[in-house]
Amino acid sequence: MRVTIVASGTRGDVQPLIPLAHGLQAAGHDVAIAAAADSQPLVTRHGLVFRSLGSGTHDQLTTDAGRAWIADSAGRPFRELRHMRRVYEEAAQPMAEGLLRLAGTADVFVSGILTLDSVSSIARHDNAGHVMALLCPFHPTADGRSGLTAQNPHTRRSNLSRTRVGLWLLSRSVTQAGRLVRKHLGVPETGPKGFVDTLDTVPAMLGASPLLVPQPEDWPRTVTVTGPWLLPAQPTWRPPAQLTDFLDSGPPPVCLGFGSLSVVQPERIREVATAAARAAGQRLILLGTDLAGPDGDDVFGASDVPHGWLYPRVRGAVHHGGAGTTHAALLAGAPQFAVPHVADQPYWGRRVHEEGLGPAPLPLNQLSVQRLSGKLSQFETVPHYRTRATQLSELAAQESGVQIATDLLVKLYT
């Protein structure tokens, strides 16, 4: 069986699909990953076939629209959707061209939420199978624990209303490339309603821990929460000597890194984080190429260190709230909290806090030395966070997300 996995977004959107691709390969299938051009080294480094969708995600994030989306959205969903719509308007034509090159390449397509609309049209045109690989919960629900735009962690009718509205607004932003795809293929236009209908009917694998996203009773039976898809430890990776020296030279530091999204305000984030850690009496590791800068006895900058190696060695993890980073900290047993920027990050930030794994999220637009130092201090003053993180990490270690997802896809289409 030929499987094309379509990934759209930053490294955090692409990386979880690599272990999923390896699982399908091990089951005897031919697998390729299609993603933005700047993801090619990541994909090929893991021995997988790569198909380019065109311009890189980094280029989109550093446009005026991309910078505004990241820097001006946190905690303001309606403003975020306006920015997001502008980003996808600019990217729609090249994205559609890249996706159309995938026609005829697969017996089964696997898409994420951002490519769901286009890939569903290509799959129907090709008479191919289609499965969603989701990294956060998009299906509407009354259960606030599993509702992307819910506000209450309990089961409430208001959560169902909010998640339905959130999905409808999302559909208005991410169907622009799909319209171009359908026009080229000569198939009927489906519009935003078609996007919502597709989400309800196409089988969906959610690569998240049920500890954070319990499966609600009101979701379609087509949705399966599998557990996360995380890359295993790299046996040949060795930490830089300077990093191990820093870790050994004092008490465990806190680690702060925002992944690909640190490209927008790196100088400000570095300055605020350093001052906040010192105010809280904490040593600090700044993780990410864009945050690298002058170090000190109490601050160390590291460009790229596997979370699975680093997080068990830190006092706590501060991140942007991406799904992969959240689950890496969960498995490592590290207390954590999020500085959410956009998209699903506010959801992961609140779920971490609701489950007692760390302080409440601190949105990017509220980031200050005083607020951040207060959160960092809680890694030491609230010992329950470490206890709870250890408890859930032991449960999360028993999950087999890749195997469950692989078995599900193979059962559907062989």
NUNUFI-72396 format. One record per residue (C-alpha): x, y, z; residue in three letters. Coordinates in Angstrom, 3 decimals, always signed. Layout:
<sites>
> east/north/up/residuo
> X/Y/Z/ALA
...
</sites>
This chain:
<sites>
> east/north/up/residuo
> +0.000/+0.000/+0.000/MET
> +1.295/+3.443/-0.952/ARG
> +0.765/+6.012/+1.800/VAL
> +1.397/+9.743/+1.441/THR
> +1.411/+11.630/+4.743/ILE
> +0.721/+15.324/+4.183/VAL
> +2.144/+17.660/+6.840/ALA
> +1.622/+21.414/+6.905/SER
> +3.063/+23.749/+9.495/GLY
> +6.172/+24.101/+11.608/THR
> +8.578/+21.415/+12.789/ARG
> +6.172/+20.588/+15.599/GLY
> +3.518/+19.679/+13.018/ASP
> +5.870/+17.530/+10.937/VAL
> +8.005/+15.723/+13.523/GLN
> +5.198/+13.616/+15.108/PRO
> +4.385/+12.177/+11.689/LEU
> +7.870/+10.685/+11.327/ILE
> +7.368/+7.909/+13.922/PRO
> +3.932/+7.306/+12.395/LEU
> +5.604/+6.865/+8.987/ALA
> +8.150/+4.484/+10.517/HIS
> +5.309/+2.437/+12.005/GLY
> +3.662/+2.097/+8.602/LEU
> +6.988/+1.214/+6.993/GLN
> +7.533/-1.513/+9.568/ALA
> +4.106/-2.877/+8.649/ALA
> +5.340/-3.286/+5.041/GLY
> +3.942/-0.198/+3.331/HIS
> +5.560/+2.391/+1.039/ASP
> +5.453/+5.751/+2.823/VAL
> +6.336/+9.300/+1.844/ALA
> +5.968/+12.546/+3.783/ILE
> +4.924/+15.676/+1.906/ALA
> +5.754/+18.935/+3.687/ALA
> +7.151/+22.424/+3.172/ALA
> +10.608/+22.589/+1.625/ALA
> +12.337/+23.547/+4.877/ASP
> +11.226/+20.226/+6.425/SER
> +13.222/+18.134/+3.946/GLN
> +16.349/+17.695/+6.151/PRO
> +14.207/+16.598/+9.086/LEU
> +12.354/+13.990/+7.011/VAL
> +15.250/+12.583/+5.002/THR
> +17.496/+12.425/+8.076/ARG
> +15.114/+9.781/+9.358/HIS
> +15.341/+7.729/+6.164/GLY
> +11.967/+8.683/+4.689/LEU
> +10.915/+9.703/+1.184/VAL
> +10.208/+13.435/+1.015/PHE
> +7.864/+15.291/-1.333/ARG
> +8.014/+19.073/-1.327/SER
> +4.907/+21.211/-1.008/LEU
> +6.870/+24.326/-1.937/GLY
> +7.780/+27.393/+0.091/SER
> +8.918/+26.856/+3.656/GLY
> +6.921/+27.517/+6.799/THR
> +9.713/+29.748/+8.130/HIS
> +9.115/+32.080/+5.175/ASP
> +5.397/+32.322/+6.001/GLN
> +6.051/+33.083/+9.682/LEU
> +8.459/+35.892/+8.884/THR
> +6.112/+37.779/+6.546/THR
> +4.267/+40.783/+7.972/ASP
> +1.125/+38.647/+8.183/ALA
> +2.951/+35.789/+9.867/GLY
> +4.620/+38.007/+12.452/ARG
> +1.319/+39.700/+13.263/ALA
> -0.389/+36.317/+13.622/TRP
> +2.120/+35.115/+16.216/ILE
> +2.787/+38.348/+18.111/ALA
> -0.727/+39.799/+18.184/ASP
> -2.985/+36.799/+18.760/SER
> -2.408/+35.157/+22.154/ALA
> -5.609/+35.010/+24.167/GLY
> -7.646/+36.788/+21.473/ARG
> -9.150/+34.078/+19.233/PRO
> -11.179/+36.319/+16.936/PHE
> -8.201/+38.554/+16.243/ARG
> -6.105/+35.443/+15.675/GLU
> -8.542/+34.118/+13.087/LEU
> -8.332/+37.393/+11.159/ARG
> -4.541/+37.167/+11.108/HIS
> -4.674/+33.471/+10.235/MET
> -7.019/+34.097/+7.326/ARG
> -4.588/+36.656/+5.922/ARG
> -1.663/+34.225/+6.226/VAL
> -3.559/+31.500/+4.395/TYR
> -4.803/+33.890/+1.730/GLU
> -1.182/+34.670/+0.892/GLU
> -0.185/+30.982/+0.996/ALA
> -3.225/+29.513/-0.777/ALA
> -1.908/+29.490/-4.353/GLN
> +1.525/+27.917/-3.699/PRO
> -0.032/+25.504/-1.209/MET
> -2.630/+24.373/-3.753/ALA
> +0.062/+23.895/-6.396/GLU
> +2.132/+21.763/-4.052/GLY
> -0.829/+19.650/-2.980/LEU
> -1.958/+19.057/-6.554/LEU
> +1.428/+17.485/-7.298/ARG
> +0.446/+14.712/-4.871/LEU
> -2.489/+13.545/-6.987/ALA
> -1.999/+9.940/-8.034/GLY
> +0.827/+9.269/-5.562/THR
> -1.046/+7.199/-2.972/ALA
> -3.578/+4.509/-2.244/ASP
> -4.162/+6.246/+1.107/VAL
> -3.599/+9.864/+2.042/PHE
> -3.023/+10.963/+5.621/VAL
> -3.659/+14.651/+6.255/SER
> -3.628/+17.103/+9.142/GLY
> -6.291/+19.675/+9.841/ILE
> -4.712/+22.408/+7.690/LEU
> -4.654/+20.190/+4.598/THR
> -7.870/+18.289/+5.341/LEU
> -9.991/+20.241/+2.862/ASP
> -7.595/+19.954/-0.090/SER
> -6.526/+16.359/+0.531/VAL
> -10.119/+15.151/+0.902/SER
> -10.848/+16.500/-2.586/SER
> -7.722/+14.903/-4.055/ILE
> -8.499/+11.574/-2.377/ALA
> -12.057/+11.538/-3.723/ARG
> -10.796/+12.474/-7.192/HIS
> -8.207/+9.651/-7.068/ASP
> -10.604/+7.145/-5.460/ASN
> -8.019/+6.817/-2.678/ALA
> -8.426/+6.337/+1.055/GLY
> -8.126/+9.235/+3.466/HIS
> -7.321/+9.314/+7.188/VAL
> -6.703/+12.311/+9.427/MET
> -3.663/+12.475/+11.709/ALA
> -4.577/+15.149/+14.244/LEU
> -2.314/+16.609/+16.919/LEU
> -5.041/+18.290/+18.966/CYS
> -8.820/+17.852/+19.333/PRO
> -10.866/+19.665/+16.703/PHE
> -14.181/+17.817/+16.972/HIS
> -16.843/+19.758/+18.909/PRO
> -17.719/+18.418/+22.349/THR
> -19.402/+19.387/+25.601/ALA
> -16.456/+17.906/+27.533/ASP
> -14.186/+20.871/+28.183/GLY
> -11.146/+18.657/+28.749/ARG
> -11.261/+17.688/+25.069/SER
> -12.680/+20.864/+23.549/GLY
> -10.127/+22.996/+21.722/LEU
> -11.953/+26.285/+22.319/THR
> -13.820/+25.283/+25.484/ALA
> -13.406/+27.384/+28.602/GLN
> -14.660/+25.055/+31.346/ASN
> -12.928/+21.723/+32.063/PRO
> -16.252/+20.107/+32.973/HIS
> -19.059/+18.914/+30.708/THR
> -21.161/+21.930/+29.782/ARG
> -23.514/+22.835/+26.930/ARG
> -21.579/+26.092/+26.575/SER
> -18.443/+24.099/+25.704/ASN
> -20.290/+22.422/+22.839/LEU
> -21.446/+25.780/+21.506/SER
> -17.993/+27.313/+21.735/ARG
> -16.271/+24.385/+20.039/THR
> -18.824/+24.378/+17.221/ARG
> -18.335/+28.089/+16.625/VAL
> -14.560/+27.686/+16.807/GLY
> -14.623/+24.944/+14.189/LEU
> -16.841/+26.972/+11.870/TRP
> -14.549/+29.990/+12.109/LEU
> -11.525/+27.769/+11.453/LEU
> -13.225/+26.399/+8.354/SER
> -13.447/+29.925/+6.958/ARG
> -9.668/+30.319/+7.221/SER
> -8.266/+27.004/+5.962/VAL
> -10.424/+26.204/+2.912/THR
> -8.870/+28.745/+0.558/GLN
> -6.329/+26.346/-0.962/ALA
> -9.053/+23.698/-1.221/GLY
> -11.143/+25.926/-3.463/ARG
> -8.206/+26.244/-5.854/LEU
> -7.613/+22.476/-5.751/VAL
> -11.245/+21.704/-6.565/ARG
> -11.289/+24.239/-9.385/LYS
> -8.224/+22.615/-10.942/HIS
> -9.630/+19.094/-10.549/LEU
> -13.017/+20.117/-11.919/GLY
> -14.927/+18.844/-8.895/VAL
> -17.848/+20.625/-7.165/PRO
> -17.121/+23.289/-4.581/GLU
> -17.937/+22.248/-1.029/THR
> -17.103/+25.361/+0.967/GLY
> -16.749/+25.580/+4.747/PRO
> -19.698/+23.224/+5.309/LYS
> -17.847/+20.578/+3.338/GLY
> -14.866/+21.008/+5.651/PHE
> -17.038/+20.427/+8.729/VAL
> -18.767/+17.424/+7.123/ASP
> -15.388/+15.933/+6.198/THR
> -14.138/+16.295/+9.757/LEU
> -17.208/+14.353/+10.941/ASP
> -16.849/+11.480/+8.477/THR
> -13.161/+10.865/+7.668/VAL
> -11.497/+8.466/+10.148/PRO
> -9.337/+10.436/+12.567/ALA
> -6.345/+9.376/+14.641/MET
> -5.541/+11.845/+17.431/LEU
> -1.885/+11.599/+18.452/GLY
> -2.386/+12.718/+22.033/ALA
> -2.391/+11.120/+25.451/SER
> -5.840/+10.276/+26.825/PRO
> -4.459/+11.570/+30.117/LEU
> -4.697/+15.046/+28.600/LEU
> -7.418/+14.435/+25.987/VAL
> -9.898/+11.866/+27.291/PRO
> -12.199/+10.603/+24.544/GLN
> -15.635/+12.260/+24.994/PRO
> -18.856/+10.301/+24.630/GLU
> -20.248/+12.830/+22.135/ASP
> -17.453/+12.520/+19.568/TRP
> -18.067/+10.614/+16.300/PRO
> -17.084/+6.943/+16.435/ARG
> -14.605/+7.718/+13.654/THR
> -12.234/+9.413/+16.149/VAL
> -9.600/+7.443/+18.090/THR
> -7.269/+8.938/+20.719/VAL
> -4.179/+6.789/+20.208/THR
> -1.541/+8.269/+22.495/GLY
> +1.240/+10.617/+21.280/PRO
> +3.588/+9.977/+18.366/TRP
> +7.039/+10.885/+19.626/LEU
> +10.430/+10.148/+18.127/LEU
> +12.428/+7.607/+20.155/PRO
> +15.751/+8.590/+21.680/ALA
> +18.605/+8.866/+19.191/GLN
> +21.207/+6.325/+20.350/PRO
> +24.071/+8.125/+18.600/THR
> +23.257/+11.603/+19.961/TRP
> +25.700/+13.005/+22.476/ARG
> +25.203/+16.287/+24.366/PRO
> +27.805/+19.030/+23.963/PRO
> +30.350/+19.004/+26.747/ALA
> +29.512/+22.637/+27.589/GLN
> +25.890/+21.650/+28.216/LEU
> +26.725/+18.752/+30.533/THR
> +29.235/+20.966/+32.354/ASP
> +26.511/+23.572/+32.897/PHE
> +24.029/+20.983/+34.161/LEU
> +26.629/+19.552/+36.542/ASP
> +27.746/+22.933/+37.868/SER
> +24.690/+23.685/+39.996/GLY
> +21.069/+22.814/+40.811/PRO
> +18.753/+21.753/+37.986/PRO
> +17.902/+24.748/+35.778/PRO
> +14.597/+25.653/+34.203/VAL
> +14.415/+25.330/+30.428/CYS
> +12.662/+27.858/+28.190/LEU
> +12.197/+27.480/+24.445/GLY
> +9.447/+28.304/+21.970/PHE
> +10.489/+26.161/+19.014/GLY
> +9.973/+27.617/+15.551/SER
> +7.862/+30.472/+16.928/LEU
> +10.806/+32.180/+18.632/SER
> +11.688/+33.700/+15.240/VAL
> +9.303/+36.619/+15.832/VAL
> +10.584/+38.235/+19.049/GLN
> +13.878/+36.490/+19.908/PRO
> +15.680/+39.449/+21.496/GLU
> +12.750/+40.374/+23.740/ARG
> +12.121/+36.768/+24.790/ILE
> +15.789/+36.213/+25.625/ARG
> +15.995/+39.404/+27.698/GLU
> +12.731/+38.787/+29.578/VAL
> +13.522/+35.123/+30.238/ALA
> +17.025/+35.841/+31.551/THR
> +15.857/+38.629/+33.851/ALA
> +12.886/+36.579/+35.095/ALA
> +15.007/+33.515/+35.894/ALA
> +17.483/+35.640/+37.853/ARG
> +14.635/+37.344/+39.730/ALA
> +13.284/+33.898/+40.640/ALA
> +16.717/+32.647/+41.698/GLY
> +16.724/+29.995/+38.970/GLN
> +19.407/+28.882/+36.544/ARG
> +18.230/+28.906/+32.921/LEU
> +18.681/+27.014/+29.675/ILE
> +17.453/+28.919/+26.610/LEU
> +16.599/+26.328/+23.975/LEU
> +16.516/+27.232/+20.289/GLY
> +18.786/+28.737/+17.653/THR
> +16.924/+32.046/+17.663/ASP
> +17.315/+32.433/+21.426/LEU
> +21.062/+31.785/+21.480/ALA
> +22.987/+34.737/+22.841/GLY
> +25.525/+35.769/+25.444/PRO
> +25.635/+33.203/+28.232/ASP
> +26.582/+33.631/+31.869/GLY
> +27.321/+31.435/+34.843/ASP
> +23.572/+31.030/+35.363/ASP
> +22.359/+31.023/+31.716/VAL
> +23.180/+28.616/+28.903/PHE
> +21.994/+28.821/+25.280/GLY
> +21.519/+25.557/+23.378/ALA
> +20.388/+25.451/+19.771/SER
> +18.929/+21.957/+19.449/ASP
> +18.748/+19.396/+22.252/VAL
> +16.283/+16.467/+22.227/PRO
> +13.521/+17.104/+24.736/HIS
> +13.577/+13.464/+25.771/GLY
> +17.168/+13.857/+26.952/TRP
> +16.947/+17.358/+28.440/LEU
> +13.578/+17.502/+30.191/TYR
> +14.308/+14.798/+32.797/PRO
> +17.306/+16.901/+33.858/ARG
> +15.539/+20.245/+34.454/VAL
> +13.515/+21.725/+37.303/ARG
> +10.730/+22.649/+34.906/GLY
> +9.968/+23.304/+31.231/ALA
> +8.557/+26.526/+29.807/VAL
> +7.401/+26.203/+26.205/HIS
> +4.971/+27.632/+23.670/HIS
> +2.351/+24.947/+24.249/GLY
> +2.895/+22.844/+21.148/GLY
> +1.437/+19.345/+21.262/ALA
> +4.762/+17.556/+20.854/GLY
> +6.580/+19.625/+23.466/THR
> +3.714/+19.249/+25.936/THR
> +3.804/+15.469/+25.569/HIS
> +7.601/+15.340/+25.759/ALA
> +7.469/+17.087/+29.132/ALA
> +4.619/+14.798/+30.213/LEU
> +6.652/+11.681/+29.438/LEU
> +9.774/+13.120/+31.056/ALA
> +7.939/+13.788/+34.312/GLY
> +8.910/+17.477/+34.160/ALA
> +6.646/+20.168/+35.623/PRO
> +5.713/+22.560/+32.846/GLN
> +3.738/+25.579/+31.779/PHE
> +3.036/+27.256/+28.470/ALA
> +3.485/+30.720/+27.003/VAL
> +0.923/+30.189/+24.229/PRO
> +1.220/+32.139/+21.001/HIS
> -1.447/+30.856/+18.566/VAL
> -3.587/+27.939/+17.414/ALA
> -3.867/+24.958/+19.797/ASP
> -1.287/+26.288/+22.254/GLN
> -3.778/+27.946/+24.676/PRO
> -5.583/+24.593/+24.852/TYR
> -2.456/+22.623/+25.822/TRP
> -1.481/+25.342/+28.264/GLY
> -4.756/+25.136/+30.148/ARG
> -4.840/+21.317/+30.080/ARG
> -1.386/+21.147/+31.662/VAL
> -2.608/+23.412/+34.451/HIS
> -5.973/+21.645/+34.839/GLU
> -4.168/+18.344/+35.362/GLU
> -1.911/+19.834/+38.025/GLY
> +1.311/+19.618/+36.013/LEU
> +2.285/+23.260/+36.377/GLY
> +1.165/+26.879/+36.663/PRO
> -1.562/+28.455/+34.559/ALA
> -0.456/+29.532/+31.067/PRO
> +1.049/+32.966/+30.493/LEU
> +0.010/+34.260/+27.035/PRO
> +2.774/+35.776/+24.919/LEU
> +1.136/+39.202/+24.887/ASN
> +1.269/+39.226/+28.720/GLN
> +4.890/+38.096/+28.994/LEU
> +6.873/+40.280/+31.393/SER
> +9.771/+39.810/+33.784/VAL
> +7.509/+40.052/+36.834/GLN
> +4.848/+37.636/+35.562/ARG
> +7.361/+35.097/+34.244/LEU
> +9.479/+35.144/+37.402/SER
> +6.365/+34.496/+39.484/GLY
> +5.556/+31.422/+37.376/LYS
> +9.136/+30.139/+37.485/LEU
> +9.175/+30.414/+41.272/SER
> +6.263/+27.988/+41.459/GLN
> +8.441/+25.156/+40.143/PHE
> +10.116/+25.320/+43.571/GLU
> +7.328/+26.541/+45.846/THR
> +4.580/+24.153/+44.652/VAL
> +5.987/+20.615/+45.097/PRO
> +2.680/+19.103/+43.968/HIS
> +3.615/+19.903/+40.369/TYR
> +6.625/+17.587/+40.504/ARG
> +4.626/+14.865/+42.266/THR
> +1.818/+15.020/+39.730/ARG
> +4.239/+15.145/+36.776/ALA
> +5.992/+12.012/+38.014/THR
> +2.694/+10.217/+38.549/GLN
> +1.346/+10.947/+35.056/LEU
> +4.666/+10.241/+33.339/SER
> +4.530/+6.675/+34.655/GLU
> +1.043/+6.250/+33.174/LEU
> +1.975/+7.930/+29.877/ALA
> +4.946/+5.577/+29.453/ALA
> +2.495/+2.709/+29.068/GLN
> +0.806/+4.234/+25.996/GLU
> +1.544/+2.899/+22.487/SER
> +0.373/+5.701/+20.235/GLY
> +2.272/+4.765/+17.068/VAL
> +1.285/+1.100/+17.240/GLN
> -2.394/+1.880/+17.810/ILE
> -2.436/+4.404/+14.955/ALA
> -0.626/+2.046/+12.576/THR
> -2.955/-0.843/+13.388/ASP
> -5.982/+1.374/+12.869/LEU
> -4.903/+2.646/+9.463/LEU
> -3.906/-0.809/+8.239/VAL
> -7.219/-2.270/+9.420/LYS
> -9.147/+0.433/+7.559/LEU
> -7.469/-0.003/+4.186/TYR
> -6.043/-3.511/+3.800/THR
</sites>
